Amino acid sequence: MEIIELNTLSETDLTSLASLMEELTSEKTVTSGMLLATVSDPSTHLFAAVEDGRIIGCASLCVSHTPTGAKGGIEDVVVGSAFRGRHIGRMLMEHIIEYARREFSPIELHLTSRPVRETANRLYQTLGFCRYETNYYKLQL
């Protein structure tokens, strides 16, 4: 298993990623166009866990530069259900953290996770993320 940054997507990649996104959320249908926009955006870095040539997990790092410093949002962390329990999520997160440290330091990393995702929340805490008390707002346009 290796972790790579995806800069282009084959039809197989698109199918694998769409399937992973279905496991992540049933609230949205992820299209090929959305995935292609992700890899073509220079401020977004999509990483994939690849085994035997197929994508089995992914996570993205979205970097922005603000007056108060660089910030990175870690989004859409998911490992295929057949591959869970092998620490692939941890490897993806560690890879992103090291990448952000190497390429964008100093940077502040942010992520959100629903409370029901207990395993993911424990993982983030063991990686050094601290729960931050805030109000989170969303506006769908």
Beta strands, then each sheet from edge to edge (+ up, - down):
strand 1: 2-6
strand 2: 44-51
strand 3: 54-66
strand 4: 69-79
strand 5: 107-110
sheet 1: 1+ 2- 3+ 4- 5-
end
